[in-house]
Amino acid sequence: MELLGNKNHKIIKGDALKALKEVVEDESIDLIFVDPPYNIGKDFNGYKDKWDKDEDYLEWCYKWLNLCLKKLKSNGSMYVMTATQFMPYYDVFLRDKINILSIIVWYYDSSGVQAKKYFGSMYEPILYCVKEKNNYTFNSNEILIEAKTGSERKLIDYRKNPPQIYNSKKVPGNVWEFPRVRYRMDEYENHPTQKPIALLERIIKASSNVGDIVLDPFSGSFTTAFVAKRLKRNSVSIELQEDYIKIGLRRLELSDEYKGEKLERELKSYELDKVSTGQFKLFEKKHGTYIHRKNQRNSK
Ligand SMILES: C[S@@+](CC[C@H](N)C(=O)[O-])C[C@H]1O[C@@H](n2cnc3c(N)ncnc32)[C@H](O)[C@@H]1O
């Protein structure tokens, strides 16, 4: 195990079970977001996301779920993801240990593989749980969305006395539509299951406050910690793979280099094309963004 980052944004390079047991203190975390391997055969940099038997996968999940429960403060919240076929097991396992307040459906309008002989998966489930039903953070005003029905058509709600126009804002329901991270998006990182910034923004704004500690035991491309930092929360991130640790150090602006290697965002194929045709030129900039259009002063 290797401890990286700083006091506000800790990164633990190593196995989640070991790091949770040995590094993260009990009852120290305000919010946990867990997006583990789903046991569906993704390739995490050579580490295969597939267990011999489903039972083995679930046994492993139950171990880190129990540890997460221990690490959460009494007023803490936890959001847990997995593949649709395993979520019912998580639900049953957690039901008598924590309060499950919602089963959120993260819906997107594209499936990885376009299924032709069955109904392709267009969503991922997220269990939203809190330790104490009457004592938890939920900043509803921070996450309001437009209430389309009624308010958009300026309808009057005659059930109210006196009648009132419909609210134009509401707390989101449990179906959340956010596009998946695609190659051409600015936020894209080289990770097979990167979660969108918008998804984490809603979770972190709703279920934590400035200065709180957000834990992500399977950090991947470090979206959770990246958003936590942007929203002035603190973070603890655990990740096994060195290449993803490097993404985290760069994305969180914690270091310019790792083991002597400069940390820079890889150029995308269409950016490389533009460099080779002279439309863009390369330049060195801290934390990796190092390409801009010729004669333009500000780069993204
Ligand atoms: C589903 S991905 C997380 C994606 C992340 N939420 C994001 O937005 O990029 C799961 C991650 O867990 C990491 N991982 C797998 N087994 C692990 C273990 N035993 N301990 C720590 N990390 C592990 C994988 O390398 C992978 O990056």
The ligand as a MOL file (V3000), in Angstrom:
LIG
                    3D

  0  0  0     0  0            999 V3000
M  V30 BEGIN CTAB
M  V30 COUNTS 27 29 0 0 0
M  V30 BEGIN ATOM
M  V30 1 C -16.1380 0.5910 -11.8040 0
M  V30 2 S -14.5150 1.2040 -11.6580 0 CHG=1
M  V30 3 C -14.7100 2.7540 -10.8430 0
M  V30 4 C -14.9320 3.8970 -11.7910 0
M  V30 5 C -14.9930 5.2410 -11.1110 0
M  V30 6 N -16.2040 5.4070 -10.3500 0
M  V30 7 C -14.8790 6.3770 -12.1110 0
M  V30 8 O -15.7100 7.2860 -12.1490 0
M  V30 9 O -13.9240 6.3380 -12.8970 0 CHG=-1
M  V30 10 C -13.8170 0.1720 -10.4420 0
M  V30 11 C -12.3660 0.4510 -10.1300 0
M  V30 12 O -11.9820 -0.3900 -9.0340 0
M  V30 13 C -10.6130 -0.7340 -9.1900 0
M  V30 14 N -10.4000 -1.9570 -8.3860 0
M  V30 15 C -10.6890 -3.2360 -8.6960 0
M  V30 16 N -10.4200 -4.0550 -7.6790 0
M  V30 17 C -9.9610 -3.2790 -6.6690 0
M  V30 18 C -9.5430 -3.5470 -5.3390 0
M  V30 19 N -9.5310 -4.7850 -4.8480 0
M  V30 20 N -9.1300 -2.5020 -4.5790 0
M  V30 21 C -9.1280 -1.2340 -5.0820 0
M  V30 22 N -9.5280 -0.9170 -6.3360 0
M  V30 23 C -9.9410 -1.9340 -7.1210 0
M  V30 24 C -10.4480 -0.9360 -10.6800 0
M  V30 25 O -9.0840 -0.7660 -11.0630 0
M  V30 26 C -11.3800 0.1420 -11.2500 0
M  V30 27 O -10.6550 1.3120 -11.5630 0
M  V30 END ATOM
M  V30 BEGIN BOND
M  V30 1 1 1 2
M  V30 2 1 2 3
M  V30 3 1 2 10
M  V30 4 1 3 4
M  V30 5 1 4 5
M  V30 6 1 5 6
M  V30 7 1 5 7
M  V30 8 2 7 8
M  V30 9 1 7 9
M  V30 10 1 10 11
M  V30 11 1 11 12
M  V30 12 1 11 26
M  V30 13 1 12 13
M  V30 14 1 13 14
M  V30 15 1 13 24
M  V30 16 1 14 15
M  V30 17 1 14 23
M  V30 18 2 15 16
M  V30 19 1 16 17
M  V30 20 1 17 18
M  V30 21 2 17 23
M  V30 22 1 18 19
M  V30 23 2 18 20
M  V30 24 1 20 21
M  V30 25 2 21 22
M  V30 26 1 22 23
M  V30 27 1 24 25
M  V30 28 1 24 26
M  V30 29 1 26 27
M  V30 END BOND
M  V30 END CTAB
M  END
